[in-house]
Structures are given as structure tokens and as C-alpha cells.
């Protein structure tokens, strides 16, 4: 078998693998949003990382938790899950500088805490309103003496 045929076979295999990967990402996104609304949300778990710490993803509400999935992953389980009882919003602002290029266009950065651990998320203003409404609609926490 000549080298050019072998090279062509390898190249065709790489292209096929790329197409299958893209198809897998599309099917996963459709599966995650089947019957439930999803929205674009980026997460930065370590605010000290600056613009490099942002990871693009999608999120959905599931009961009393906000599940977040990385956008470029084939995993069917959430990468992060934020509890409605333990998550609180501290502040929000518009991204500037390199941070604006690392996020989806038009998203706001929201500083929050989950169990006193800092976390930042970036989402569309309409999705921020939905997040705040979802947090406020939580049942009251049980009284602890």
C-alpha cells in the first residue's frame, strides 16, 4: 500500500472521528434539554484566575438544584450542582477587558457564594432574573435552634 493511500485513510479516519464528536455534542445538548429548559451559563470557581478561569457551559434547573454542564464535554452528569438552599447572589456587573471576550456576548457576571465558597457565574440578564426568582421561591429553611 503506497504511503499516500495510507495517509488518505488516516486523514479520512480523523475527519470521521471529528464529525462523530460534533454529532455527539449536538445529541448530548438535545438530550440534556429534552423536556427541560436549558440556558447558557459560564462558571468560574476560582475568581482569582481572571479571564482564564471561565468555562463555558449550559445549565438547567432540576428540583432544588441548578445543574451545570460543560459545553465541550460528552458527560451526561453535571460538572457542578448548586443547591438552592446554599447558593446566594452577592453582586453582578458587566464583564470588561479580557473577561468580556471569554464569555458569551451580552452576559453579566454574577458573584455568588455556595456554603461560603466563592463562585462566579455569567449569564444573560433574562436568565439572571430567572435565577433570582428561583432562589427567592425556595421554601423556608428549617428553623435550627
N, C-alpha and C positions, 0 to 999 in steps of 0.2 A: 504494500500500500504506500503510495507516494506521500511525502510529507504534507503537501498542500491539501490532500484529501483528509488526512488526519487532523490538520489544523482546522479545516472546514467543519469536521464533525465535532470537534471540541467547541468551536465558536457557536455552532447550532445548539449544542447542549447548554452552553452558558445563557444564550438568548432564551431558550425554553425554560430554564430554571428561573430567570428573571421574570418572564411572563407568568409563570406559576406563582411566584412570590407576590407579584402585584395582584393577581387574581385572589390569592389567599387573604391579602389585606382588605380587598373590597368585600369579599364574602364575610370576613370577620366583622367588619363595620356594620354590614347589613344584619348579621346575626345579633350583634350587641344592641342594635336599635330596634329589633323586631318587637313590636308591641309596646315599646317604651321610648320616650323621647330622650335623645342624647344631644349634647351640645359641646362645642369646642371649649376646652379649658386647658391651660398650661399650668404646670406646678413647678415651684422652686422650693425644695425642702430646706436648703441652706441659703438664706438670704445673703450671707457673706460672699457667695460665689459670684455675685454680679450677674451680668447678662449671660454668662456661660452656664449658669446653673439651671436655666429654664428647660423644661422638657414638654414638648407639645403632646396633647392628648385629647381624649374625649371623656365626658363624664355623664353619669345618669344617676337619678335618684332611685334608690331601692329601699323601701321601708324607711327606717331611721338612719340610713347611711347614704353618703354621697360616694359613689364608686368612681374611681378614675383609672382609665386605661391609657397606656402609652399608644400613640398613634402608629408608630412604626414597630409593631410587635404582633406576633401571631397568638399570643397568650389569650386565653378566654377568661382568665381570672383577673380581677382588678389589681393593679400595681399598688394602689393606695386606696384606703377606705376611710372616710372622715365621718365620725359619729355626730349626729345632730345634737346630742346632749353635751358633747365635749368641745365642739367647734364654736369659736366666736370670732366675729369680724372686728378688727381694731381700726383700720383705716383703709382708704382707697385713693389712688391717684392715677394720672395718665403716665404711661411709660415715656422716658426721654432717652436720648442718645442711643447707645448700642442696644439698650433694652427694648426700644421700640422696634428694632429690626429682628430681634429674637422671638417676637410674639406675633400672633395673628393680628392683622390690621384692625384697628378700632377697639381693641381690648383694653380694659382697665386692670391695673394691678391692685389686688386686694391683700392687705396684710391681715393675717389671722393667726389664731393660736388653737391648737388642739391639745388639751391637757397640759397647758402652759408651754408646749413646744411650738416655736415659731414656724409658720408655713406661709408661703405666699402663693396665690393663685392669680391667674389672669383670665378674664372672661369678658364677654360682650356686656355692655351696660344693661340690656334687657335680661340677660342671664344672671347678672348681679342682683337685679330686682327680684328675680325668681328665687335666688339663693337666700336673700334676706327674708323673703316671705316664708320660705320653707323653714328657716331657722326659727322665726317667730311663731310659727304654727306648731312648734314642738309641744307635747304635753308637759305640764309642770313636772319638774324633777321631784322625786320623793323627798319628803322632809326628813333630814337626819339630825338627831339631837346633838 
